[in-house]
Every structure is written in C-alpha cells, then in structure tokens.
Amino acid sequence: MTSMLHTSFMQESTALARELGPVFEREFFNLRFTFVTGAELVAELADDRRFEKHVLPALEVVRPAIGDGLLTAYNHEPNWRKAHELLMPAFSQTAMRGYHPLMLAVGRQLLDAWDECAGVRPVDVTGSMAKVTLEIIGRAGFGYSFDSFERATTHPFVVALEDVLNHGQRLVTRPPMAGGFLGKRAAERNTENIAYLNGVVDEVIAGRTGGDRGSDLLGLMLESDTLDPVNIRNQVLTFLAAGHETTSAAMAFTLYYLAADPVVLQRVQEEVDTLADVDEPLFEQVSKLRYLRRAVDESLRLWPTAPGYSRVAKQDTTLGGKYPMRAGDPYFVLLPALHRDTVWGENAEHFDPDRFLPEQVRSRPPHSFKPFGTGVRACIGRQFALHQIALIIALIVRRYDITIPQDYQLRISEGLTFSPVGLTFQLTAR
C-alpha cells in the first residue's frame, strides 16, 4: 500500500536535522511540526508520567474508517487500553509459536511465485512483501485470506483500504480553498469505500459468532465482553491497515540493504545455512538468527517504516531544561534523524549490522533507537512483525542469490510510512 502524497518533506527535514536540531520547526502546507531529533531529549519524551501520545492530523483524518482503534484512539478514550490489555496475550511467545506454521505457509506461496521468475524476469520486491504481510495478518489475526498469490488483480478490499488512507492524507495537505465538485466526489467515494470495508469485516465477524471463535486476535475480542462490536471492527481494520504496510516496508528495506552489500548478504546466508538439516527454520531457530536480526534492526534504523511519532506534555513543562512546552503542544520525534544522531557516530548513513552487537547497544544512550514508538502506546505487534520479517527473509536468502539492477537508485515514498520505490530483484537459485 503506497501513499499518494508525492513529498519528501520528512526526508528533507532529516537532512536539515544536523544543522537545525535537536529541536526545530518547519511548516508543511497548513501543518506546523516541532521536530525533536536528539537522543537525550527523546529519552525525556519517553516518560509517560510527563508526556503522552499525540494523535497526529495524518491519523485523525482516518478516524472515520478506523475510529478508536489502537492506532488512532485518543488517550481519553477507554477502548485503546481495554483492547491493549485484551490483545497482549495474542503477542506472547506461546502465541507466536502458534503463528509460525502459518507464516511458513505464506512464505512457501511467495517462494512458489518467485520460483517462476528466477533466472527469467525480475520480481517486484515491495509488492511481493505487501502480499506476504497482508496474508499473514489476515490469516493469523482474523482467519481471513485475501488470496493474494492466487489473484491476478489486487483484492478490492485492499484497493478500498488504500483509497481511504490516501484520501485521508490528501485531506491533511489540501489548501483550505480546495474542494468543489472534485472534493465532494472524493468524499462520496471515501464514504462508499468505508461502507464496503465495514461490510467485509462485519461479515467475517458474523461468521465467527456461532461456534468456536478461535484464539487469534478476532477470537480474543469476540470471547470477551470488553469491546463493543464497532470497536472490534475498528481494531480489525487497524491491524490490517497498519500491521501489513509497515512490516512489508521493513522487509523490503532490509532486502534492499542485503542485496546492496554482498558481504553482509553472504554473512546472512551463511548464518541461515547453519540451521539444522531442515528446509525451513523451526520456531526456536528464528531467534537464533542473530546477525540477520541485527541487519533488520540496522535497516529499521536507517529507514524506520514510520517517519516518527508525536508526544504532548500533560502539563506545562520544560524539555531538556531549555525548551518550554505548554500542555498539549505536540513535539514530533523524527525517527530517521534520531537514528542518525551523533550518538551513532560520523558514518551514520552507512549500513552496518554490527552496530547492534550487544556491546554497541549498551554503549549508546537509552531511547536512541525507537522504530516501534514509545511508552504504553508503542506498537503492540512488534514481536509479531520481527518474527515474520526474520523468517521470510531467511526463506528468501536460503533459496536465492538476490541482485539489484545496476542502475537502481534507492528512492523513498513518503506518507504514513516510508517505502522503497520501484525495487526489483533478479533471482538466481542457490
């Protein structure tokens, strides 16, 4: 899923951060951002006693579609905490073990599709990863398959969801005088899309209310009387919208950096090849792919899939003893700039998985690496995402040597998430 906002505002702000940071302001259309990029200040903002999540305008505009889901709920709304506490068991180690076979099954579908292309034609990396993550969250979370690898065209649910998210982003940046007939028609189409999305999810929910409700995300919500039916639908849409797009981008970025550095790729392949005599990693083995996990973290450092997150002060305060903050004023943690802060050294643009060796991690200030957000509202699905990223990449690099076209230059699409543009691989069977 790709935003239609053709902008590089966050990337430009990242480039300015070393000159203007650790706190600076910029305007984007009718929006004003106060960026925070220094590790010490970000650590202070992580204190949930003084600060809390701010729902950005880019998230507010999709509330008509996903309401008070975990991503878009305001802090005063009770359902985010109810849902968070209810769903935490779904991301435990025990639950992850249960998801592993399903993730493998989707991985096999990817390999089958790529086998047809190996040595013949390039594969669309970003699009393929989106199929993988959509299938995994759909099946593991809600027992629903989008038939991503069987369909010749994109599932209409995915098209509608993408249109809703893009419509929201256009609203954020549209000048006040814009609108007219085109604006009215876009609003009508957005209403139609939301109604369609709601209908599909409601049908899935209805199919699970008669007998065994299961132990996945949907089953946990249906078995409990904690959440009302509308909020259950909002949570389903939230996980589908946010859960697959961010994870697929993280996979694509990591694969790009592996293919761009043959030495790193060889180290990852050697590590994967040392697994026991099995064609596919066992659940216990995924966590032992430590160099691969460091490569994933280093990719998330350079290009976290979300540009950042916003925090507000609960009361008037001073950040870092220097920057006055009034209660409710939003400060935006610009992640690519934080992840290139001076604490990462002078070669922060260089891809080096060994930055995440345990001794290197211990030498850096806390909160200098925040790809999953912070505090009680941080990403609930972090371990779910990391497990599937490591597993799917392990399957790929064990099966293929991956090569980027010689003329490819990494370009980044920018909206609710970052994602590589036009990334393709030539595959050679190993």
C-alpha positions in Angstrom: 0.0 0.0 0.0 1.6 3.3 -1.1 0.5 6.8 -0.1 -0.2 9.2 -3.0 1.4 12.1 -1.2 4.3 12.9 -3.6 6.6 14.6 -1.0 10.0 14.3 0.6 9.2 16.6 3.5 10.3 14.2 6.2 13.4 13.3 4.3 14.3 16.9 3.7 13.7 17.6 7.5 16.1 14.7 8.3 18.8 16.3 6.1 18.3 19.6 8.0 18.4 18.0 11.4 22.2 18.1 12.0 22.2 21.8 11.2 19.0 22.8 13.0 18.4 20.2 15.7 17.9 18.9 18.3 14.7 20.9 18.2 13.4 22.9 15.2 10.2 23.9 13.5 9.1 23.5 9.9 5.8 24.0 8.1 4.2 21.6 5.6 1.3 23.1 3.8 -1.0 24.1 6.7 0.8 22.0 9.3 3.5 23.0 11.7 5.9 20.5 13.0 8.2 20.9 16.0 10.8 18.2 15.4 12.9 16.6 18.1 15.9 14.7 16.9 18.4 14.4 19.9 18.7 11.2 21.8 18.7 12.8 25.2 15.5 14.8 24.6 13.8 11.7 23.0 14.6 9.8 26.2 12.9 12.5 28.2 9.8 12.5 26.0 9.5 8.7 26.6 8.5 9.4 30.3 4.8 8.5 30.4 4.4 10.4 33.6 5.1 13.7 31.9 4.2 13.0 28.3 1.7 11.0 26.3 0.8 10.1 22.7 -0.5 12.8 20.4 -2.8 11.6 17.5 -1.3 13.3 14.5 -3.5 15.0 11.9 -2.4 12.3 9.5 -4.0 9.8 11.8 -7.0 11.9 12.8 -8.2 12.0 9.2 -8.5 8.2 9.0 -10.7 8.0 12.2 -13.8 7.9 10.0 -12.6 4.5 8.9 -10.9 3.0 12.0 -12.3 5.1 14.8 -10.9 4.4 18.2 -8.6 1.6 17.1 -5.3 1.1 18.9 -3.5 3.4 16.4 -5.9 6.3 16.3 -7.7 6.4 19.7 -7.3 9.5 21.8 -5.8 9.0 25.2 -9.0 9.8 27.0 -10.9 7.1 25.1 -11.2 3.9 27.1 -11.1 1.3 24.3 -7.4 1.6 23.4 -6.4 0.4 26.9 -9.1 -2.2 27.0 -8.0 -3.6 23.6 -4.4 -3.4 24.5 -4.8 -5.4 27.7 -7.1 -7.9 26.0 -4.8 -8.5 23.0 -1.4 -8.7 24.7 -1.7 -12.5 25.1 -2.0 -12.7 21.3 1.6 -11.5 21.0 3.1 -13.7 23.7 5.8 -16.3 23.0 3.2 -19.0 23.1 1.0 -17.3 20.6 4.0 -16.6 18.3 4.8 -20.3 18.3 1.3 -20.9 17.0 1.6 -18.4 14.2 4.9 -19.8 12.9 3.4 -22.6 10.7 1.0 -20.1 9.1 3.9 -17.7 8.4 5.8 -20.6 6.8 2.8 -21.4 4.7 2.6 -17.9 3.3 6.4 -17.9 2.8 6.0 -21.1 0.7 3.5 -19.3 -1.5 6.0 -16.4 -2.0 8.8 -18.9 -3.0 6.5 -20.7 -5.4 5.6 -17.4 -7.1 9.3 -16.3 -7.2 10.5 -19.7 -8.5 8.6 -19.0 -11.7 10.6 -15.8 -12.1 14.1 -17.0 -11.0 16.5 -16.6 -13.9 13.7 -15.4 -16.1 12.4 -11.9 -15.1 12.7 -9.5 -12.2 10.4 -9.7 -9.2 8.6 -6.8 -7.6 10.1 -6.8 -4.1 7.9 -4.2 -2.4 4.7 -5.6 -3.9 5.6 -9.1 -3.0 6.3 -8.3 0.6 3.0 -6.5 0.8 1.2 -9.7 -0.3 3.1 -11.7 2.3 2.3 -9.4 5.2 -1.3 -8.9 4.2 -1.8 -12.7 4.1 -0.1 -13.3 7.4 -2.0 -10.7 9.4 -5.3 -11.6 7.6 -5.0 -15.3 8.4 -3.2 -15.1 11.7 -5.3 -12.3 13.1 -8.7 -12.9 11.7 -8.8 -16.2 9.8 -9.3 -14.4 6.5 -7.3 -14.9 3.3 -7.1 -12.2 0.6 -5.9 -14.9 -1.9 -3.0 -12.5 -2.6 -0.9 -15.1 -4.5 -3.9 -16.6 -6.4 -5.5 -13.4 -7.7 -4.4 -11.7 -10.9 -5.6 -8.3 -9.6 -5.5 -6.7 -6.1 -8.3 -7.7 -3.8 -11.0 -5.0 -3.8 -10.7 -4.8 0.0 -7.1 -3.8 -0.3 -7.9 -1.2 -3.0 -10.6 0.3 -0.9 -8.4 0.4 2.2 -5.6 2.1 0.2 -8.0 4.6 -1.2 -9.3 5.5 2.2 -5.8 6.0 3.6 -4.7 8.1 0.6 -7.9 10.2 0.8 -7.1 11.0 4.4 -3.6 12.1 3.6 -4.8 14.3 0.8 -7.2 16.0 3.3 -4.3 16.8 5.6 -2.4 18.8 3.0 -5.3 20.2 0.9 -5.3 24.0 0.9 -8.4 25.4 2.6 -9.9 26.8 -0.6 -9.6 23.4 -2.4 -12.7 21.3 -2.8 -15.6 21.9 -5.1 -17.1 19.1 -7.1 -13.9 17.0 -7.1 -13.7 17.3 -3.3 -17.4 16.3 -3.0 -17.0 13.3 -5.3 -13.9 12.2 -3.4 -15.7 12.4 -0.1 -18.6 10.4 -1.5 -16.2 7.7 -2.8 -14.5 7.7 0.6 -17.8 7.1 2.3 -18.6 4.2 -0.1 -15.2 2.7 0.5 -15.6 2.8 4.3 -19.1 1.2 4.0 -17.6 -1.6 1.9 -14.7 -2.2 4.3 -17.1 -2.3 7.2 -19.3 -4.7 5.4 -16.5 -7.1 4.7 -15.2 -7.1 8.3 -18.7 -7.4 9.7 -19.2 -10.5 7.5 -16.0 -12.0 8.8 -17.1 -11.3 12.4 -20.6 -12.7 11.8 -19.0 -15.9 10.5 -17.2 -16.4 13.8 -20.0 -15.8 16.3 -21.8 -19.1 16.0 -19.3 -21.8 17.1 -15.7 -21.9 18.0 -14.4 -18.3 18.0 -10.8 -19.3 17.9 -7.7 -18.0 19.8 -6.5 -15.4 17.2 -6.9 -11.6 17.6 -10.6 -11.8 16.5 -11.3 -14.7 18.7 -9.9 -13.0 21.7 -12.1 -10.0 21.1 -15.2 -12.0 20.5 -14.8 -14.2 23.5 -14.6 -11.1 25.8 -17.3 -8.7 26.5 -14.7 -5.9 26.9 -15.1 -4.4 23.5 -18.3 -3.4 21.6 -18.9 -4.7 18.1 -18.0 -1.4 16.4 -14.6 -1.2 18.2 -13.9 -4.8 17.3 -14.3 -3.8 13.7 -12.1 -0.8 14.3 -9.3 -3.0 15.7 -9.6 -5.4 12.8 -9.2 -2.6 10.3 -6.4 -1.0 12.3 -4.3 -4.2 12.2 -5.0 -4.7 8.5 -4.2 -1.1 7.7 -1.1 -0.6 9.9 0.1 -4.1 10.5 0.9 -5.2 7.0 2.1 -1.9 5.4 4.8 -1.2 7.9 6.0 -4.7 8.1 6.2 -5.1 4.3 8.2 -1.9 4.0 10.6 -3.2 6.7 11.1 -6.4 4.8 11.7 -4.6 1.5 14.2 -2.1 3.0 16.1 -5.0 4.7 16.2 -7.0 1.5 17.5 -3.9 -0.4 20.4 -3.4 2.0 21.3 -7.1 1.9 21.3 -7.1 -1.9 23.3 -3.8 -2.0 26.1 -5.3 0.2 27.2 -8.7 -0.9 29.4 -9.1 2.1 26.5 -8.7 4.5 24.3 -10.9 2.3 26.9 -13.7 2.4 27.1 -13.5 6.2 23.3 -13.7 6.5 23.2 -16.6 4.1 26.0 -18.4 6.0 24.1 -18.0 9.2 20.8 -19.3 7.7 22.7 -22.2 6.1 24.0 -23.3 9.5 20.4 -24.2 10.6 19.7 -27.8 11.3 19.0 -30.1 8.3 15.6 -28.7 7.7 14.3 -26.8 4.6 12.6 -24.2 6.7 13.6 -22.6 10.1 11.9 -24.0 13.1 10.3 -21.6 15.5 13.2 -21.8 18.0 15.7 -21.2 15.3 14.4 -17.9 14.1 15.5 -16.1 17.3 19.0 -17.6 16.8 19.5 -15.8 13.5 21.2 -13.0 15.4 23.2 -11.5 12.5 20.0 -11.4 10.4 18.2 -9.7 13.3 20.9 -7.1 13.5 20.6 -6.5 9.8 16.8 -5.9 10.3 17.4 -3.5 13.1 20.0 -1.6 11.1 17.6 -1.3 8.2 14.9 0.0 10.7 17.5 2.5 11.9 18.2 3.9 8.5 14.6 3.8 7.3 12.1 3.2 10.1 8.8 2.5 8.4 7.0 5.3 10.1 8.6 8.8 9.9 8.1 9.3 13.6 5.6 9.7 16.4 4.2 12.7 18.3 4.2 13.4 22.0 2.5 16.1 24.1 3.1 17.3 27.6 0.5 16.5 30.2 1.3 19.8 32.0 3.4 22.8 31.2 7.0 21.8 31.4 10.5 22.4 30.0 12.1 19.8 27.8 15.8 19.3 28.4 15.8 22.3 30.8 15.8 24.5 27.7 12.7 24.1 25.6 9.3 25.3 27.1 6.4 23.1 26.3 2.8 24.0 27.1 0.4 21.3 28.0 -1.0 19.8 24.7 1.7 21.2 22.4 2.8 18.4 20.0 6.5 17.6 19.6 7.3 15.2 16.7 10.2 12.7 17.1 11.7 12.5 13.6 13.0 8.9 13.6 15.4 9.0 10.6 17.1 12.0 12.2 17.2 10.4 15.7 18.7 7.3 14.1 21.4 9.5 12.6 22.1 11.5 15.7 25.7 12.0 16.8 25.4 9.0 19.2 25.6 6.8 16.1 29.0 8.2 15.0 30.1 10.0 11.9 29.3 7.3 9.4 25.6 7.1 10.4 24.5 6.8 6.8 26.5 3.6 6.3 24.6 0.3 6.7 26.4 -1.8 9.4 24.5 -4.6 11.2 27.3 -4.8 13.8 26.0 -1.5 15.3 23.6 -3.8 17.1 26.1 -6.1 18.7 25.2 -6.2 22.4 28.2 -4.2 23.5 27.4 -1.5 20.9 23.8 -1.3 22.1 24.9 -0.9 25.7 27.3 1.9 24.8 24.5 4.1 23.3 22.0 6.2 25.3 18.6 4.6 26.0 15.9 5.6 23.6 18.3 6.3 20.7 16.5 3.6 18.6 12.7 3.9 18.5 11.3 2.3 15.3 8.2 1.0 17.2 7.3 4.2 19.0 7.4 4.6 22.8 5.6 4.2 26.0 2.3 2.5 26.7 1.1 3.3 23.2 4.1 1.7 21.4 3.4 -0.9 18.7 1.7 -3.9 20.3 2.7 -6.1 17.3 6.5 -5.6 17.5 7.5 -9.2 18.1 4.9 -10.5 15.6 6.4 -8.2 13.0 10.1 -9.0 13.8 9.5 -12.8 13.8 7.8 -12.8 10.3 10.5 -10.4 8.9 13.3 -12.7 10.0 11.5 -15.8 8.9 10.5 -14.6 5.4 14.0 -13.1 4.7 15.6 -16.4 5.9 13.5 -18.3 3.5 14.4 -16.0 0.6 18.2 -15.8 1.1 18.4 -19.6 1.7 16.7 -20.1 -1.7 18.1 -17.4 -3.9 21.0 -15.1 -4.5 19.4 -11.6 -4.9 20.7 -8.9 -7.2 19.6 -5.3 -7.7 19.6 -3.9 -11.2 22.8 -1.9 -11.7 21.1 1.4 -12.5 18.8 1.2 -9.4 19.0 4.1 -7.0 17.0 3.9 -3.7 14.1 6.3 -3.7 11.7 6.6 -0.8 7.9 7.1 -1.0 6.7 9.1 2.0 3.3 9.2 3.6 2.1 7.5 6.7 5.0 5.2 6.1 8.3 5.1 4.2 8.7 2.5 1.5 11.3 1.9 -1.3 10.1 2.8 -4.8 10.5 0.5 -7.8 12.6 -2.1 -6.0 13.1 -5.2 -8.1 15.5 -8.2 -7.9 17.0 -10.6 -10.3 16.8 -14.0 -8.6 19.3 -16.9 -9.0 18.6 -20.2 -7.4 21.3 -21.2 -5.0 
